[in-house]
């Protein structure tokens, strides 16, 4: 129960990786704001947390909208009185080759993945500076180094890494840490929907011999969110089983 008494916001927490993170943080004792664009998914995650004996509140909103970002922080304060941890997990992809990518595909991905993460990080910084403590954990991607068909996604995640490094330099003296996680090939509903041949190719690139699980990522995030990780700051950490793109 390393997060007992802490309050966490997890975005994109209604399913997949985000849900795994939210469940893990609740298991470690955190009170969780489960934020997602789909209300039914957020409600289901909250239900699972409560059935396991944890505390959680659902929030429906889009982090690309500033009013929703303000509202999720107010929900956390009104529900639990404070905010200790923000996990910026919400993200989307609109993959296509660079020469075919539309303005809309570019703007939509940058809007959620980078601008939304900026909005969340900025609001977290304002509030955490006042209490002189806090943990900001941004979900980037191994694709930040570049990946075929993902110019928009890779650019957004590279931006998240730069944002994380800058936030570290600005906030560390206030007792706030900011780290980025780069998951590899993680087994979720989305990745399981790919053709079996594609699945096998992806897994073949992983020295560990298997896809990762949301819990693999959640374990690291629970540690980084804890008091034990107070001197780990500004890092970009892969959770990939040794995968090389």
Protein Blocks (a to p, Z undefined) as FASTA:
>chain_A
ZZgoiacddehklgcjllmmmmmmmmnopacddddfblklmmmmmmmmmmnopacddddd
dfkbmklmmmmmmmmmmmnopafbdcdfbccdddddfklpcfklmmmmmmmmmmmmmmmm
mmmmmmmmmnopacddddddfklnopehilmmmmmmmmmmmmmmmmmmmmmmnopacddd
dddddddfklmmpcfklmmmmmmmpmnopacdfklmmmmmmmmmpmklmmgghiacddee
opaZZ
